[in-house]
């Protein structure tokens, strides 16, 4: 028995933190991610990412915007599972 087809899987959810406060209008540019302005002067973006190409696209947009990328974390896997808390280089948080 095989697992769900790629079309049946839910996208992975990611949390990305950047330096500075981004206004809500940037949400659409970042694929509809939820933007939360934190008290420490950073913004946390949370939302689904359909695949690695889409993740790299979001990272490119962060670079193009000129803000500092602080962290990237997968908060759930593509098939309802939970991913371990890891940062972009695979270390434990």
C-alpha positions as CSV (number, residue, x, y, z in Angstrom):
1,X,0.0,0.0,0.0
2,X,1.4,3.4,-0.9
3,X,1.0,6.7,0.9
4,X,-1.1,9.6,-0.3
5,X,-0.4,11.1,-3.7
6,X,1.4,14.5,-3.8
7,X,-2.0,16.1,-4.6
8,X,-3.5,14.7,-1.4
9,X,-0.8,15.8,1.0
10,X,-1.1,19.0,3.0
11,X,1.8,21.4,2.4
12,X,4.5,21.7,5.1
13,X,4.1,24.7,7.4
14,X,7.1,26.9,8.0
15,X,8.0,29.7,10.4
16,X,10.5,32.3,9.2
17,X,11.8,35.2,11.3
18,X,13.2,38.4,9.9
19,X,14.7,41.5,11.3
20,X,12.4,44.5,11.4
21,X,8.7,44.9,11.4
22,X,6.9,44.2,8.1
23,X,3.5,45.7,7.5
24,X,0.5,43.3,6.8
25,X,0.4,44.2,3.1
26,X,3.6,42.1,2.6
27,X,1.6,38.9,3.5
28,X,0.3,38.5,0.0
29,X,3.9,38.8,-1.4
30,X,4.9,36.0,0.9
31,X,2.3,33.6,-0.3
32,X,-0.4,34.6,2.2
33,X,1.8,33.9,5.3
34,X,0.6,35.3,8.6
35,X,2.9,38.1,9.8
36,X,3.4,38.7,13.4
37,X,5.3,41.8,14.6
38,X,7.3,40.7,17.7
39,X,8.2,43.0,20.6
40,X,11.9,42.4,19.9
41,X,11.7,44.3,16.6
42,X,11.4,41.2,14.4
43,X,8.6,39.8,12.2
44,X,7.6,36.1,12.3
45,X,6.0,34.8,9.1
46,X,4.0,31.5,9.3
47,X,2.3,29.6,6.5
48,X,2.2,26.6,4.2
49,X,4.9,25.9,1.7
50,X,4.0,23.4,-1.0
51,X,7.5,22.2,-1.8
52,X,11.2,23.1,-1.6
53,X,11.1,25.2,-4.7
54,X,8.4,27.4,-3.1
55,X,10.5,27.6,0.1
56,X,13.5,28.8,-1.9
57,X,11.2,31.3,-3.7
58,X,10.2,32.7,-0.3
59,X,13.8,32.9,0.8
60,X,14.6,34.8,-2.4
61,X,11.9,37.3,-1.7
62,X,13.3,37.9,1.8
63,X,16.7,38.5,0.2
64,X,15.2,40.8,-2.5
65,X,13.4,42.8,0.2
66,X,16.7,43.4,1.9
67,X,15.7,42.3,5.4
68,X,17.9,40.1,7.6
69,X,16.8,36.4,7.7
70,X,17.1,35.3,11.4
71,X,15.7,31.8,11.2
72,X,13.7,29.2,9.2
73,X,11.9,26.4,10.9
74,X,9.6,23.6,9.6
75,X,6.8,23.4,12.1
76,X,4.9,20.6,10.5
77,X,5.6,18.0,7.7
78,X,3.8,17.6,4.4
79,X,1.6,14.7,5.6
80,X,0.1,15.9,8.9
81,X,3.2,14.9,10.9
82,X,5.2,17.1,13.1
83,X,8.8,17.9,12.1
84,X,11.5,18.2,14.8
85,X,12.4,21.7,15.7
86,X,15.5,22.4,13.6
87,X,17.0,25.5,12.2
88,X,18.1,26.0,8.6
89,X,21.5,24.2,9.0
90,X,19.9,21.2,10.7
91,X,20.9,21.9,14.3
92,X,18.6,21.6,17.2
93,X,16.9,24.7,18.5
